[in-house]
Amino acid sequence: MNATTDKIWSLLEEVTDPEVPVLSVIDLGIVRDVKVVDKAVEVVITPTYSGCPAMDVIAMTIRMTLLQEGYGPVKVSTVLSPAWTTEWMTERGKEKLRAFGIAPPTPLQQVCHTQLFHRDEAIACPRCGSYHTRMISEFGSTACKALYRCEDCREPFDYFKCH
Amino acid sequence: MQTRQALIDYTLHLADNALILGHRNSEWTGHGPILEQDIALSNIALDLIGQARLFYQYAALLINKTPAADPTSPLNHGTAVTEDSLAYLRDAWDFKNCLLCEQTNGDWGKTVLRQFYFSAYQFYLYGEMQKGKDATLAAIAEKALKEVTYHLRWSSEWVIRLGDGTAESHARMEKAVGELSRLTAELFLPAQYERSLAEAGLAVDLLPLRSRWEQRVREVFEMATLSGGAGMLTGGKEGRHTEHLGYLLAEMQFLQRAYPGCEW
């Protein structure tokens, strides 16, 4: 990795997810590769969910950020395989999520099976830390989140579900 | 060349399935029985339309690399085909979605049953497709399978909840089974393009999927105390649709037909 590539990776730390603004694209783990030839840059990203409406905005923001820094032409391309997983989210990203009030994904993929009426995962409330929480809906405000409620502090919260 | 055309048809079939069912589900947005389930179904719609986009983008790539045999084809006006032109500028007879996907929403029971039948089908289909020889289709399937797993679990739970619920919800589910089960045979009856591609390992061989799908439906119906039903109506995969598709397209495509190329 040369100095320019390093610089671009650090610039990408500034590009955030429009729906979860505390997370950068690096925290999310969606940047798969950065290729540089002179001033020409190609950034390879992978979508979180097939229909995630934030992806177009993210690709545009990456382009704008790099163009503003004097790079160009800038190409943002997409790769689908291997499929994105929340395991690629950085620990720093998970910490930022928690501080923002969203429970971060658990490290084990407990819910990615077809077993019906499974026991709710033990998700810690991002506000009070209690594990006495209950799932309200598997689908929250966005495809990547589920809706939970803390039975101790009674606050509802989003859980960034493992995927 | 023939394989290329079959691959285009197959990819469009996969895209049309996802778009049409996704669009149907999106008709519930703002009308769901409770807020959380309104959001759940809207999220499923979003996943399906996202999958449709990936398939349409691939189909557009294949089409643009192939000169159309028919020079009068609307897909051959000198401009490149895009995911949008494929979704918005084809007519009902060009759509290759299964009849199940285009059926009207009916009540909540019919909608969740339609989703259950189709998610169970997609679950086994994508499970095989991710091992297929076409790298792009395999990558889309690998990605989409994770989403479909959620859809299958969510819809199974609703089928059980309503089937094994009150006398009213049970009766409505039985009615939905009566309306929809006859459309399920088509899922496993390969169209010509599926047959020719399956031999080359480019499309999923549907026949072995059927028993796995039936097994899953039986298990869920048992818990839901529902009786099964047999399927017979076919034709969607080859462009012969029920009357419902035309109305759906009229609404979905209106803006692009009235204001061609409009953007905002």
Interface residues (C-beta under 8 A of the other chain):
Chain A: P47 Y49 S50 G51 C52 P53 V79 L80 S81 P82 A83 W84 C112 H113 T114 Q115 L116 F117 I136 S137 E138 F139 G140 S141 T142 A143 L147 H163
Chain B: E36 Q37 I39 A40 S42 N43 I44 L46 D47 L48 I49 G50 Q51 R53 L54 F123 A135 T136 A138 A139 I140 E142 K143 A144 K146 E147 T149 Y150 L152 R153 W154 S156 E157 I160 V220 M223
